[in-house]
Amino acid sequence: MELTFKTGEFEDAARVRRAVFMDEQGFQDEFGAEDEAPEMIHVTAYDEAGELVGCARVFPSELEPNIEDVPGRWVFGRLAVFPNRREGGFGTQILAASEDIARKAGATELQLHAQYHVAPFYERAGYTAWGPIELDEHVEHQWMGKSL
C-alpha cells in the first residue's frame, strides 16, 4: 500500500509518538523545544483512506547537540508506526520519504540515533554505525549515518 506524506502536521506526529514511544515503550522525555523549531520538519504518513499510520522528523544538525554541526548534515529520528499498522513496509516508506524531504531541503547526509535492536533496519537502508552504544533513557541506542 502506498502512503501519502505531509509535513507540518505536528499534532498528528505527536499522537503517533505518544502511542509508540511513551505508552508502548515507556519513554518519559519524548518532546522538547526542538520540536517547535522552525527548521524542524515533521513528516506524517497516511494510508489510502487518509488514516494516520506513522511519522518521523528531519532537521539540520544545528539542532542536535550530540553531533558536530556540519553544512548539509541533517538528523533523522522519531520514526514510529502505530502498532496495529506494522509489518506493512510503512517504516521503510517513511524513511525513504523523509530522506527525500531532507535532500530537497539541502541535506547531503543524515545521522540518526537508532534504538540498537532496530539498527539492522537502518543498515538495510544504507546506514553505517558509528560511536559507542549508549543509553537514551532506558534503551540502548547507536548513532548511524548515510550520505544522501
C-alpha positions in Angstrom: 0.0 0.0 0.0 1.3 3.4 -1.0 1.3 6.1 1.6 0.7 9.8 1.3 3.1 12.1 3.2 2.6 15.5 4.7 4.9 17.9 6.6 4.0 20.4 9.3 1.4 18.2 11.0 3.0 18.2 14.4 -0.2 17.2 16.3 -0.6 14.0 14.2 3.1 13.2 14.7 2.7 13.8 18.4 -0.2 11.4 18.5 1.9 8.6 17.0 5.0 9.4 19.1 2.9 9.4 22.3 1.4 6.0 21.4 4.7 4.4 20.4 7.4 5.9 22.5 5.6 6.8 25.7 2.6 4.4 26.0 4.2 1.4 24.4 8.0 1.8 25.1 7.9 3.8 28.4 9.9 6.9 27.4 9.3 9.9 29.6 11.2 12.7 27.8 9.7 12.4 24.3 9.1 16.1 23.4 11.5 19.0 23.5 11.8 22.6 22.4 13.4 21.4 19.2 10.0 20.1 18.1 8.8 23.7 17.8 11.9 25.0 16.0 11.1 26.4 12.5 13.8 24.2 11.0 12.2 21.0 12.2 10.3 19.1 9.6 7.7 16.7 11.0 6.8 14.0 8.4 3.4 12.2 8.8 2.2 9.2 6.7 -1.4 8.4 5.8 -2.9 5.3 4.1 -5.2 5.3 1.1 -8.2 6.1 3.3 -6.4 9.1 4.8 -5.8 7.4 8.2 -2.7 8.3 10.1 -0.1 5.4 10.0 3.2 6.8 11.3 5.6 9.6 11.5 9.3 10.8 11.6 11.2 14.0 11.7 14.2 15.5 9.9 16.2 18.6 10.9 19.6 20.4 10.4 22.3 19.2 12.7 22.5 22.6 14.4 19.5 21.5 16.5 21.3 18.3 17.7 23.8 18.9 20.5 25.3 15.4 20.3 26.8 15.6 16.8 29.0 18.1 15.1 27.1 20.7 13.1 28.3 20.5 9.5 26.7 22.1 6.5 24.5 19.6 4.7 24.3 17.3 7.8 20.8 16.6 8.9 19.3 14.4 11.6 16.6 11.8 11.1 14.5 10.5 14.0 11.4 9.6 15.8 10.3 7.1 13.2 7.2 5.5 14.6 4.3 3.4 13.2 1.2 2.6 15.1 1.5 -1.0 16.5 -1.6 -2.2 14.5 -0.1 -0.9 11.3 3.3 -2.6 11.5 4.7 -5.3 9.1 3.3 -3.5 6.0 6.6 -1.9 5.0 5.4 1.5 6.2 8.6 2.2 8.2 10.7 1.8 5.0 8.4 4.1 3.1 8.5 6.8 5.8 12.3 6.6 6.0 12.6 6.9 2.2 10.2 9.8 2.1 12.0 11.6 4.9 15.3 11.2 3.2 13.8 12.7 0.1 12.3 15.6 2.0 15.7 16.2 3.8 17.6 16.1 0.5 15.2 18.6 -1.1 15.8 20.9 2.0 19.6 20.8 1.5 20.7 17.6 3.3 23.7 15.8 1.9 23.9 13.3 4.7 21.6 12.0 7.5 22.6 11.0 11.0 20.3 9.1 13.3 20.3 7.7 16.9 18.7 4.3 16.4 17.4 2.0 19.0 20.0 -0.7 18.9 17.6 -3.5 18.3 16.4 -1.9 15.1 19.9 -1.0 13.8 19.6 -3.8 11.2 16.6 -2.0 9.6 18.7 1.1 9.1 21.7 -1.0 7.8 19.5 -2.4 5.1 18.7 1.2 4.1 22.4 2.0 3.8 23.2 3.5 7.2 26.5 2.7 8.9 27.0 2.6 12.7 29.5 4.9 14.4 30.3 5.8 18.0 29.6 3.8 21.2 26.3 2.1 22.1 24.7 4.3 24.7 21.6 4.5 26.8 18.8 7.0 25.9 16.6 6.8 28.9 16.4 3.0 29.4 17.1 1.8 25.8 20.4 1.2 24.1 21.0 3.4 21.0 23.6 3.6 18.3 24.5 6.6 16.1 24.3 5.8 12.4 24.8 7.8 9.2 24.3 7.8 5.5 25.3 10.0 2.6 22.3 11.1 0.5 
